[in-house]
C-alpha cells in the first residue's frame, strides 16, 4: 500500500490522507469532470455547436460566462430568456449572435408590452441598427409623420396602434403602451412599406465582446472555457486552470469529490470510485 497524491482542493481542508492500492482504478486518470462537461456541444434545430458563453441543453452552468445565458430548445427553436423576454436564436458563429423577439414572431399583440433591452454586458449591439417603435392603445388624434397603423389588438377596438422607426418623441398622454424593438437598418424600407412582421423576424445583431481573448487563449491550449467562483475558468484535462492549460497546475474540479461518513467509516468518492480514509495527516506527525 502506498499513499495516492491527490491535487489540492477546498474539500481537502480537512487534511485527510487517503490510502489506496497501487492498482488504483483507471478512472483516476480520466479527464477532469469540468473538462468533460464543458467539452460537450449542444444543438437545437438548425443552430449547432452551442458552447461557451452559453449553457443548457446538457451543458452545466459553470460551462457558461453567465447564468443568464441559458439556452433552451422549444420545438427545435433555440431560445434565450433575457430580462423576462424570450428571444429566438437565429444565428451564432462563435462571435456574432442574431436574435429576434419570440413574442412578436407571430403577432403584434403580445401578452405583455416590454422593450427589447438585451441587457447582457458580454454582448453589444452591432452598428447600423434602428429602433422600431410600436405604440399601442393610442387616442385617435395621435397622428405623426412616418407612422403606419397596425392591426387592432383584442380589446382595443376603440383605440389605435401605430408603428414608427427612430422617431424621438413622447407618446405620453396619447398611448397606453410603447414597445421598442431593434431591427437591422436594412429593414427600415420593409417597415415603411408595411412589412413590419418581416422586419422583426429578420432579428437584430449582437457581438460577443467580453473575455473573448481570454477564451481564445484557453481554447488554443486545449482547454474549455467556463466560469469558476464568479471569474473566468479554463477547464483542462488535468483540472481547472485560471488562464490556459499551459499555465499553472491543474486543480481537480471540486464536484469530483464527495466525502461521507457511513457506519463510522469516512469515505471519499472520486469520480464514482469510493475510498476509505484510514488516517489524517496528523498520523504522520506521531
Phi and psi restraints in degrees (value plus and minus 20) as a CYANA .aco file:
   2 UNK   PHI    -165.5  -125.5
   2 UNK   PSI     131.7   171.7
   3 UNK   PHI     -89.9   -49.9
   3 UNK   PSI     123.1   163.1
   4 UNK   PHI    -115.9   -75.9
   4 UNK   PSI     101.6   141.6
   5 UNK   PHI    -102.4   -62.4
   5 UNK   PSI      98.2   138.2
   6 UNK   PHI    -127.4   -87.4
   6 UNK   PSI     130.6   170.6
   7 UNK   PHI     -82.5   -42.5
   7 UNK   PSI     130.3   170.3
   8 UNK   PHI     -88.6   -48.6
   8 UNK   PSI     128.3   168.3
   9 UNK   PHI    -177.2  -137.2
   9 UNK   PSI     138.3   178.3
  10 UNK   PHI     -81.6   -41.6
  10 UNK   PSI     -44.7    -4.7
  11 UNK   PHI     -93.3   -53.3
  11 UNK   PSI     -29.1    10.9
  12 UNK   PHI    -121.3   -81.3
  12 UNK   PSI      -1.9    38.1
  13 UNK   PHI     -87.3   -47.3
  13 UNK   PSI     -36.6     3.4
  14 UNK   PHI     -93.4   -53.4
  14 UNK   PSI     -27.3    12.7
  15 UNK   PHI      38.9    78.9
  15 UNK   PSI      27.3    67.3
  16 UNK   PHI    -111.0   -71.0
  16 UNK   PSI     127.4   167.4
  17 UNK   PHI    -130.6   -90.6
  17 UNK   PSI     104.9   144.9
  18 UNK   PHI    -121.6   -81.6
  18 UNK   PSI     107.8   147.8
  19 UNK   PHI    -118.1   -78.1
  19 UNK   PSI     109.8   149.8
  20 UNK   PHI    -157.3  -117.3
  20 UNK   PSI     145.3   185.3
  21 UNK   PHI     -89.1   -49.1
  21 UNK   PSI     132.7   172.7
  22 UNK   PHI     -88.5   -48.5
  22 UNK   PSI     -31.1     8.9
  23 UNK   PHI    -115.7   -75.7
  23 UNK   PSI      31.2    71.2
  24 UNK   PHI     -81.7   -41.7
  24 UNK   PSI     125.5   165.5
  25 UNK   PHI     -80.7   -40.7
  25 UNK   PSI     130.7   170.7
  26 UNK   PHI     -86.5   -46.5
  26 UNK   PSI     -33.7     6.3
  27 UNK   PHI     -82.3   -42.3
  27 UNK   PSI     -43.4    -3.4
  28 UNK   PHI     -89.8   -49.8
  28 UNK   PSI     -38.7     1.3
  29 UNK   PHI    -115.7   -75.7
  29 UNK   PSI     -17.8    22.2
  30 UNK   PHI     -93.2   -53.2
  30 UNK   PSI     146.1   186.1
  31 UNK   PHI     -81.3   -41.3
  31 UNK   PSI     130.3   170.3
  32 UNK   PHI     -78.4   -38.4
  32 UNK   PSI     125.4   165.4
  33 UNK   PHI     -80.2   -40.2
  33 UNK   PSI     -60.7   -20.7
  34 UNK   PHI     -83.3   -43.3
  34 UNK   PSI     -61.1   -21.1
  35 UNK   PHI     -84.4   -44.4
  35 UNK   PSI     -64.6   -24.6
  36 UNK   PHI     -81.1   -41.1
  36 UNK   PSI     -61.6   -21.6
  37 UNK   PHI     -89.3   -49.3
  37 UNK   PSI     -66.4   -26.4
  38 UNK   PHI     -98.1   -58.1
  38 UNK   PSI     -32.7     7.3
  39 UNK   PHI     -95.7   -55.7
  39 UNK   PSI     -34.1     5.9
  40 UNK   PHI     -92.5   -52.5
  40 UNK   PSI     123.7   163.7
  41 UNK   PHI    -130.5   -90.5
  41 UNK   PSI     131.2   171.2
  42 UNK   PHI    -137.7   -97.7
  42 UNK   PSI     139.6   179.6
  43 UNK   PHI    -167.9  -127.9
  43 UNK   PSI     134.9   174.9
  44 UNK   PHI    -175.3  -135.3
  44 UNK   PSI     102.5   142.5
  45 UNK   PHI      40.3    80.3
  45 UNK   PSI    -149.1  -109.1
  46 UNK   PHI    -114.8   -74.8
  46 UNK   PSI     -11.0    29.0
  47 UNK   PHI    -123.5   -83.5
  47 UNK   PSI      97.3   137.3
  48 UNK   PHI    -141.0  -101.0
  48 UNK   PSI     157.4   197.4
  49 UNK   PHI      34.8    74.8
  49 UNK   PSI      24.6    64.6
  50 UNK   PHI    -101.7   -61.7
  50 UNK   PSI      92.7   132.7
  51 UNK   PHI    -155.9  -115.9
  51 UNK   PSI    -174.7  -134.7
  52 UNK   PHI     -72.7   -32.7
  52 UNK   PSI     115.5   155.5
  53 UNK   PHI    -112.2   -72.2
  53 UNK   PSI      -4.3    35.7
  54 UNK   PHI    -119.3   -79.3
  54 UNK   PSI     143.6   183.6
  55 UNK   PHI    -159.8  -119.8
  55 UNK   PSI     159.8   199.8
  56 UNK   PHI      82.5   122.5
  56 UNK   PSI     154.8   194.8
  57 UNK   PHI      35.7    75.7
  57 UNK   PSI      22.3    62.3
  58 UNK   PHI      76.9   116.9
  58 UNK   PSI     -28.7    11.3
  59 UNK   PHI    -116.3   -76.3
  59 UNK   PSI     114.4   154.4
  60 UNK   PHI     -90.3   -50.3
  60 UNK   PSI     138.1   178.1
  61 UNK   PHI     -88.3   -48.3
  61 UNK   PSI     -42.2    -2.2
  62 UNK   PHI     -95.2   -55.2
  62 UNK   PSI     -25.0    15.0
  63 UNK   PHI    -109.0   -69.0
  63 UNK   PSI     -11.3    28.7
  64 UNK   PHI    -135.7   -95.7
  64 UNK   PSI     154.5   194.5
  65 UNK   PHI    -107.7   -67.7
  65 UNK   PSI     -45.8    -5.8
  66 UNK   PHI    -175.1  -135.1
  66 UNK   PSI     127.0   167.0
  67 UNK   PHI     -83.8   -43.8
  67 UNK   PSI     -41.3    -1.3
  68 UNK   PHI     -98.2   -58.2
  68 UNK   PSI     -30.8     9.2
  69 UNK   PHI    -113.8   -73.8
  69 UNK   PSI      29.5    69.5
  70 UNK   PHI    -107.7   -67.7
  70 UNK   PSI     107.6   147.6
  71 UNK   PHI    -118.6   -78.6
  71 UNK   PSI     109.7   149.7
  72 UNK   PHI    -133.5   -93.5
  72 UNK   PSI     142.4   182.4
  73 UNK   PHI    -144.0  -104.0
  73 UNK   PSI      94.8   134.8
  74 UNK   PHI    -142.6  -102.6
  74 UNK   PSI      91.9   131.9
  75 UNK   PHI      34.0    74.0
  75 UNK   PSI      25.3    65.3
  76 UNK   PHI      44.2    84.2
  76 UNK   PSI       5.8    45.8
  77 UNK   PHI    -140.4  -100.4
  77 UNK   PSI      95.6   135.6
  78 UNK   PHI     -94.1   -54.1
  78 UNK   PSI     116.8   156.8
  79 UNK   PHI    -157.6  -117.6
  79 UNK   PSI     130.5   170.5
  80 UNK   PHI    -138.5   -98.5
  80 UNK   PSI     124.8   164.8
  81 UNK   PHI    -134.2   -94.2
  81 UNK   PSI      86.3   126.3
  82 UNK   PHI    -138.3   -98.3
  82 UNK   PSI     100.0   140.0
  83 UNK   PHI      33.5    73.5
  83 UNK   PSI      22.9    62.9
  84 UNK   PHI      46.3    86.3
  84 UNK   PSI      -2.5    37.5
  85 UNK   PHI    -137.5   -97.5
  85 UNK   PSI     108.2   148.2
  86 UNK   PHI    -108.7   -68.7
  86 UNK   PSI     117.4   157.4
  87 UNK   PHI    -144.0  -104.0
  87 UNK   PSI     119.5   159.5
  88 UNK   PHI    -103.8   -63.8
  88 UNK   PSI     115.1   155.1
  89 UNK   PHI    -106.3   -66.3
  89 UNK   PSI      94.8   134.8
  90 UNK   PHI    -113.7   -73.7
  90 UNK   PSI     -48.6    -8.6
  91 UNK   PHI    -182.0  -142.0
  91 UNK   PSI     126.6   166.6
  92 UNK   PHI    -175.1  -135.1
  92 UNK   PSI     101.3   141.3
  93 UNK   PHI    -140.9  -100.9
  93 UNK   PSI       9.8    49.8
  94 UNK   PHI      56.6    96.6
  94 UNK   PSI     -19.2    20.8
  95 UNK   PHI    -164.6  -124.6
  95 UNK   PSI     -61.6   -21.6
  96 UNK   PHI    -130.4   -90.4
  96 UNK   PSI     114.6   154.6
  97 UNK   PHI    -140.1  -100.1
  97 UNK   PSI     114.4   154.4
  98 UNK   PHI    -142.1  -102.1
  98 UNK   PSI     105.7   145.7
  99 UNK   PHI    -151.4  -111.4
  99 UNK   PSI     143.8   183.8
 100 UNK   PHI    -162.1  -122.1
 100 UNK   PSI     129.1   169.1
 101 UNK   PHI     -83.0   -43.0
 101 UNK   PSI     105.5   145.5
 102 UNK   PHI     -94.1   -54.1
 102 UNK   PSI     -56.5   -16.5
 103 UNK   PHI     -94.3   -54.3
 103 UNK   PSI     -33.5     6.5
 104 UNK   PHI    -126.1   -86.1
 104 UNK   PSI     -10.6    29.4
 105 UNK   PHI     -87.8   -47.8
 105 UNK   PSI     -58.8   -18.8
 106 UNK   PHI    -130.4   -90.4
 106 UNK   PSI     -32.9     7.1
 107 UNK   PHI    -171.9  -131.9
 107 UNK   PSI     138.0   178.0
 108 UNK   PHI    -112.6   -72.6
 108 UNK   PSI     -21.5    18.5
 109 UNK   PHI    -135.4   -95.4
 109 UNK   PSI      55.9    95.9
 110 UNK   PHI     -91.5   -51.5
 110 UNK   PSI     146.1   186.1
 111 UNK   PHI     -94.1   -54.1
 111 UNK   PSI     -41.5    -1.5
 112 UNK   PHI    -162.7  -122.7
 112 UNK   PSI     111.1   151.1
 113 UNK   PHI    -109.8   -69.8
 113 UNK   PSI      77.6   117.6
 114 UNK   PHI    -142.2  -102.2
 114 UNK   PSI     126.2   166.2
 115 UNK   PHI     -95.9   -55.9
 115 UNK   PSI     136.3   176.3
 116 UNK   PHI    -106.9   -66.9
 116 UNK   PSI      62.5   102.5
 117 UNK   PHI    -122.1   -82.1
 117 UNK   PSI      67.1   107.1
 118 UNK   PHI     -96.1   -56.1
 118 UNK   PSI      54.6    94.6
 119 UNK   PHI    -106.3   -66.3
 119 UNK   PSI      54.4    94.4
 120 UNK   PHI    -146.8  -106.8
 120 UNK   PSI      92.0   132.0
 121 UNK   PHI     -82.5   -42.5
 121 UNK   PSI     -42.3    -2.3
 122 UNK   PHI    -103.5   -63.5
 122 UNK   PSI     -19.9    20.1
 123 UNK   PHI    -146.2  -106.2
 123 UNK   PSI     125.4   165.4
 124 UNK   PHI    -147.7  -107.7
 124 UNK   PSI     133.3   173.3
 125 UNK   PHI     -88.1   -48.1
 125 UNK   PSI     120.6   160.6
 126 UNK   PHI     -95.4   -55.4
 126 UNK   PSI     143.3   183.3
 127 UNK   PHI     -91.0   -51.0
 127 UNK   PSI     134.6   174.6
 128 UNK   PHI      69.6   109.6
 128 UNK   PSI     -10.9    29.1
 129 UNK   PHI    -102.9   -62.9
 129 UNK   PSI     133.1   173.1
 130 UNK   PHI    -145.3  -105.3
 130 UNK   PSI     134.0   174.0
 131 UNK   PHI    -114.0   -74.0
 131 UNK   PSI     101.3   141.3
 132 UNK   PHI    -110.9   -70.9
 132 UNK   PSI      98.8   138.8
 133 UNK   PHI    -126.8   -86.8
 133 UNK   PSI     106.7   146.7
 134 UNK   PHI    -131.2   -91.2
 134 UNK   PSI     104.4   144.4
 135 UNK   PHI    -126.8   -86.8
 135 UNK   PSI     110.3   150.3
 136 UNK   PHI    -141.8  -101.8
 136 UNK   PSI     126.3   166.3
 137 UNK   PHI      33.9    73.9
 137 UNK   PSI      37.9    77.9
 138 UNK   PHI    -117.5   -77.5
 138 UNK   PSI     136.2   176.2
 139 UNK   PHI     -93.9   -53.9
 139 UNK   PSI     139.8   179.8
 140 UNK   PHI     -93.6   -53.6
 140 UNK   PSI     -27.4    12.6
 141 UNK   PHI    -116.5   -76.5
 141 UNK   PSI      -9.6    30.4
 142 UNK   PHI    -104.8   -64.8
 142 UNK   PSI      66.8   106.8
 143 UNK   PHI    -143.5  -103.5
 143 UNK   PSI     105.7   145.7
 144 UNK   PHI    -157.6  -117.6
 144 UNK   PSI     140.0   180.0
 145 UNK   PHI     -85.8   -45.8
 145 UNK   PSI     130.8   170.8
 146 UNK   PHI      42.8    82.8
 146 UNK   PSI       8.1    48.1
 147 UNK   PHI    -125.9   -85.9
 147 UNK   PSI     121.7   161.7
 148 UNK   PHI    -139.2   -99.2
 148 UNK   PSI     113.1   153.1
 149 UNK   PHI     -91.7   -51.7
 149 UNK   PSI     122.2   162.2
 150 UNK   PHI    -119.9   -79.9
 150 UNK   PSI     145.6   185.6
 151 UNK   PHI     -88.5   -48.5
 151 UNK   PSI     133.2   173.2
 152 UNK   PHI     -89.8   -49.8
 152 UNK   PSI     121.4   161.4
 153 UNK   PHI    -112.9   -72.9
 153 UNK   PSI     135.8   175.8
 154 UNK   PHI     -74.0   -34.0
 154 UNK   PSI     113.3   153.3
 155 UNK   PHI      65.7   105.7
 155 UNK   PSI     -15.5    24.5
 156 UNK   PHI    -146.2  -106.2
 156 UNK   PSI      16.5    56.5
 157 UNK   PHI     -86.5   -46.5
 157 UNK   PSI     -43.4    -3.4
 158 UNK   PHI    -118.9   -78.9
 158 UNK   PSI     -16.5    23.5
 159 UNK   PHI    -146.7  -106.7
 159 UNK   PSI     147.2   187.2
 160 UNK   PHI    -140.4  -100.4
 160 UNK   PSI     134.0   174.0
 161 UNK   PHI    -145.8  -105.8
 161 UNK   PSI     126.7   166.7
 162 UNK   PHI    -158.5  -118.5
 162 UNK   PSI     142.7   182.7
 163 UNK   PHI    -147.2  -107.2
 163 UNK   PSI     134.7   174.7
 164 UNK   PHI    -174.0  -134.0
 164 UNK   PSI     140.3   180.3
 165 UNK   PHI    -139.6   -99.6
 165 UNK   PSI     103.0   143.0
 166 UNK   PHI      28.3    68.3
 166 UNK   PSI      26.9    66.9
 167 UNK   PHI    -123.1   -83.1
 167 UNK   PSI     106.0   146.0
 168 UNK   PHI    -123.0   -83.0
 168 UNK   PSI      68.1   108.1
 169 UNK   PHI    -174.1  -134.1
 169 UNK   PSI     142.4   182.4
 170 UNK   PHI    -112.3   -72.3
 170 UNK   PSI     117.8   157.8
 171 UNK   PHI    -120.2   -80.2
 171 UNK   PSI      -7.0    33.0
 172 UNK   PHI     -80.1   -40.1
 172 UNK   PSI     110.1   150.1
 173 UNK   PHI      69.6   109.6
 173 UNK   PSI     -33.5     6.5
 174 UNK   PHI    -129.1   -89.1
 174 UNK   PSI     -58.2   -18.2
 175 UNK   PHI    -148.4  -108.4
 175 UNK   PSI     125.0   165.0
 176 UNK   PHI     -99.7   -59.7
 176 UNK   PSI     -52.7   -12.7
 177 UNK   PHI    -156.5  -116.5
 177 UNK   PSI     123.1   163.1
 178 UNK   PHI    -154.7  -114.7
 178 UNK   PSI     107.6   147.6
 179 UNK   PHI    -143.1  -103.1
 179 UNK   PSI     113.4   153.4
 180 UNK   PHI    -133.3   -93.3
 180 UNK   PSI     107.2   147.2
 181 UNK   PHI    -148.7  -108.7
 181 UNK   PSI     103.9   143.9
 182 UNK   PHI     -88.1   -48.1
 182 UNK   PSI     123.4   163.4
 183 UNK   PHI    -156.4  -116.4
 183 UNK   PSI     138.5   178.5
 184 UNK   PHI     -85.2   -45.2
 184 UNK   PSI     122.5   162.5
 185 UNK   PHI     -78.1   -38.1
 185 UNK   PSI     -47.3    -7.3
 186 UNK   PHI     -88.8   -48.8
 186 UNK   PSI     -32.1     7.9
 187 UNK   PHI    -116.9   -76.9
 187 UNK   PSI     -18.9    21.1
 188 UNK   PHI     -81.1   -41.1
 188 UNK   PSI     -63.2   -23.2
 189 UNK   PHI     -83.3   -43.3
 189 UNK   PSI     -55.2   -15.2
 190 UNK   PHI     -82.8   -42.8
 190 UNK   PSI     -60.1   -20.1
 191 UNK   PHI     -84.1   -44.1
 191 UNK   PSI     -64.9   -24.9
 192 UNK   PHI     -85.0   -45.0
 192 UNK   PSI     -44.1    -4.1
 193 UNK   PHI    -114.1   -74.1
 193 UNK   PSI     -11.5    28.5
 194 UNK   PHI      71.7   111.7
 194 UNK   PSI     -18.1    21.9
 195 UNK   PHI    -111.0   -71.0
 195 UNK   PSI      39.5    79.5
 196 UNK   PHI     -89.2   -49.2
 196 UNK   PSI     -61.0   -21.0
 197 UNK   PHI     -80.6   -40.6
 197 UNK   PSI     -60.8   -20.8
 198 UNK   PHI     -83.1   -43.1
 198 UNK   PSI     -59.2   -19.2
 199 UNK   PHI     -85.2   -45.2
 199 UNK   PSI     -61.3   -21.3
 200 UNK   PHI     -87.3   -47.3
 200 UNK   PSI     -61.0   -21.0
 201 UNK   PHI     -89.0   -49.0
 201 UNK   PSI     -40.1    -0.1
 202 UNK   PHI     -91.3   -51.3
 202 UNK   PSI     -37.6     2.4
 203 UNK   PHI      56.4    96.4
 203 UNK   PSI    -193.1  -153.1
 204 UNK   PHI    -160.1  -120.1
 204 UNK   PSI     133.8   173.8
 205 UNK   PHI    -115.9   -75.9
 205 UNK   PSI     127.6   167.6
 206 UNK   PHI    -154.0  -114.0
 206 UNK   PSI     129.5   169.5
 207 UNK   PHI    -138.3   -98.3
 207 UNK   PSI     111.6   151.6
 208 UNK   PHI     -96.0   -56.0
 208 UNK   PSI     103.8   143.8
 209 UNK   PHI    -140.9  -100.9
 209 UNK   PSI     -56.8   -16.8
 210 UNK   PHI    -106.0   -66.0
 210 UNK   PSI     117.3   157.3
 211 UNK   PHI      43.1    83.1
 211 UNK   PSI      -4.8    35.2
 212 UNK   PHI     -85.5   -45.5
 212 UNK   PSI     -63.6   -23.6
 213 UNK   PHI     -85.5   -45.5
 213 UNK   PSI     -58.8   -18.8
 214 UNK   PHI     -84.0   -44.0
 214 UNK   PSI     -60.6   -20.6
 215 UNK   PHI     -88.8   -48.8
 215 UNK   PSI     -57.6   -17.6
 216 UNK   PHI     -81.4   -41.4
 216 UNK   PSI     -60.0   -20.0
 217 UNK   PHI     -82.6   -42.6
 217 UNK   PSI     -61.8   -21.8
 218 UNK   PHI     -86.9   -46.9
 218 UNK   PSI     -67.3   -27.3
 219 UNK   PHI     -83.2   -43.2
 219 UNK   PSI     -60.2   -20.2
 220 UNK   PHI     -87.0   -47.0
 220 UNK   PSI     -40.3    -0.3
 221 UNK   PHI    -111.9   -71.9
 221 UNK   PSI     -17.6    22.4
 222 UNK   PHI      76.3   116.3
 222 UNK   PSI     -11.0    29.0
 223 UNK   PHI    -118.4   -78.4
 223 UNK   PSI     157.0   197.0
 224 UNK   PHI    -140.3  -100.3
 224 UNK   PSI     112.5   152.5
 225 UNK   PHI     -96.1   -56.1
 225 UNK   PSI     126.2   166.2
 226 UNK   PHI    -187.6  -147.6
 226 UNK   PSI    -183.9  -143.9
 227 UNK   PHI    -147.5  -107.5
 227 UNK   PSI     130.3   170.3
 228 UNK   PHI    -165.3  -125.3
 228 UNK   PSI      99.4   139.4
 229 UNK   PHI      33.9    73.9
 229 UNK   PSI      19.9    59.9
 230 UNK   PHI      65.4   105.4
 230 UNK   PSI     -24.1    15.9
 231 UNK   PHI    -143.1  -103.1
 231 UNK   PSI    -197.2  -157.2
 232 UNK   PHI     -91.6   -51.6
 232 UNK   PSI     123.2   163.2
 233 UNK   PHI    -156.5  -116.5
 233 UNK   PSI     119.3   159.3
 234 UNK   PHI    -129.9   -89.9
 234 UNK   PSI      89.2   129.2
 235 UNK   PHI    -108.5   -68.5
 235 UNK   PSI      96.8   136.8
 236 UNK   PHI    -135.0   -95.0
 236 UNK   PSI     151.0   191.0
 237 UNK   PHI     -80.9   -40.9
 237 UNK   PSI     -51.6   -11.6
 238 UNK   PHI    -115.0   -75.0
 238 UNK   PSI     -17.7    22.3
 239 UNK   PHI     113.7   153.7
 239 UNK   PSI    -187.6  -147.6
 240 UNK   PHI    -105.5   -65.5
 240 UNK   PSI     111.2   151.2
 241 UNK   PHI    -140.1  -100.1
 241 UNK   PSI     134.7   174.7
 242 UNK   PHI    -103.2   -63.2
 242 UNK   PSI     -40.2    -0.2
 243 UNK   PHI    -153.1  -113.1
 243 UNK   PSI     -79.5   -39.5
 244 UNK   PHI    -169.1  -129.1
 244 UNK   PSI     144.4   184.4
 245 UNK   PHI     -89.4   -49.4
 245 UNK   PSI     -37.4     2.6
 246 UNK   PHI    -111.7   -71.7
 246 UNK   PSI     -20.4    19.6
 247 UNK   PHI    -139.7   -99.7
 247 UNK   PSI     112.0   152.0
 248 UNK   PHI      55.4    95.4
 248 UNK   PSI    -192.2  -152.2
 249 UNK   PHI    -131.3   -91.3
 249 UNK   PSI     115.1   155.1
 250 UNK   PHI     -88.0   -48.0
 250 UNK   PSI     116.8   156.8
 251 UNK   PHI    -125.6   -85.6
 251 UNK   PSI     100.6   140.6
 252 UNK   PHI     -78.8   -38.8
 252 UNK   PSI     110.6   150.6
 253 UNK   PHI     -77.7   -37.7
 253 UNK   PSI     113.9   153.9
 254 UNK   PHI     -79.7   -39.7
 254 UNK   PSI     -52.7   -12.7
 255 UNK   PHI     -87.9   -47.9
 255 UNK   PSI     -26.3    13.7
 256 UNK   PHI     -98.3   -58.3
 256 UNK   PSI     -32.5     7.5
 257 UNK   PHI    -129.7   -89.7
 257 UNK   PSI     122.0   162.0
 258 UNK   PHI    -166.1  -126.1
 258 UNK   PSI      99.0   139.0
 259 UNK   PHI    -125.1   -85.1
 259 UNK   PSI     107.8   147.8
 260 UNK   PHI    -156.0  -116.0
 260 UNK   PSI     140.8   180.8
 261 UNK   PHI    -142.7  -102.7
 261 UNK   PSI      96.1   136.1
 262 UNK   PHI    -148.1  -108.1
 262 UNK   PSI     103.9   143.9
 263 UNK   PHI      32.8    72.8
 263 UNK   PSI      24.4    64.4
 264 UNK   PHI      41.6    81.6
 264 UNK   PSI       2.1    42.1
 265 UNK   PHI    -139.6   -99.6
 265 UNK   PSI     102.7   142.7
 266 UNK   PHI     -99.4   -59.4
 266 UNK   PSI     108.7   148.7
 267 UNK   PHI    -149.0  -109.0
 267 UNK   PSI     125.5   165.5
 268 UNK   PHI    -142.9  -102.9
 268 UNK   PSI     115.0   155.0
 269 UNK   PHI    -125.7   -85.7
 269 UNK   PSI     105.0   145.0
 270 UNK   PHI    -144.4  -104.4
 270 UNK   PSI      90.7   130.7
 271 UNK   PHI      29.2    69.2
 271 UNK   PSI      35.1    75.1
 272 UNK   PHI      53.1    93.1
 272 UNK   PSI     -17.6    22.4
 273 UNK   PHI    -127.9   -87.9
 273 UNK   PSI     111.5   151.5
 274 UNK   PHI    -119.3   -79.3
 274 UNK   PSI     120.5   160.5
 275 UNK   PHI    -155.0  -115.0
 275 UNK   PSI     122.5   162.5
 276 UNK   PHI    -103.0   -63.0
 276 UNK   PSI     119.8   159.8
 277 UNK   PHI    -110.3   -70.3
 277 UNK   PSI      92.8   132.8
 278 UNK   PHI    -113.1   -73.1
 278 UNK   PSI     -47.0    -7.0
 279 UNK   PHI    -178.6  -138.6
 279 UNK   PSI     132.4   172.4
 280 UNK   PHI    -109.3   -69.3
 280 UNK   PSI     152.8   192.8
 281 UNK   PHI     -84.3   -44.3
 281 UNK   PSI     -42.2    -2.2
 282 UNK   PHI     -84.1   -44.1
 282 UNK   PSI     -41.3    -1.3
 283 UNK   PHI     -78.6   -38.6
 283 UNK   PSI     -57.0   -17.0
 284 UNK   PHI     -96.2   -56.2
 284 UNK   PSI     -34.7     5.3
 285 UNK   PHI    -105.9   -65.9
 285 UNK   PSI     -36.9     3.1
